[in-house]
Amino acid sequence: MEELGKLETTEWYFDYEGDVEEFYARIENLEEFNLPMKEKPIRFSVFQEKV
């Protein structure tokens, strides 16, 4: 989807003055976060690495 290729944003918690829950809420309200959530995934991968 061409619209997704144009999405870009940079948000750093260190630049935010609220608590982490407020920061997550802010991120979850961004268009750049929500637009891809409306689309059907084309691929899904789960893996685990030994740390």
C-alpha positions, 0 to 999 in steps of 0.5 A: 500500500503506497500510503504506508510507504509515506508514513514517518514519525519520530517520538522519543519518551525522553522528550516527553514530560508525562508518564509512560502510560500517557506516552503510549496513549499518545503513540497509539493515537498517531495516524502513523500508528493507526493507519497500518492497524486497519490493513490486513497483514501480509506477513507475520513472523514470530521468533525467539533468540537465546540471550 
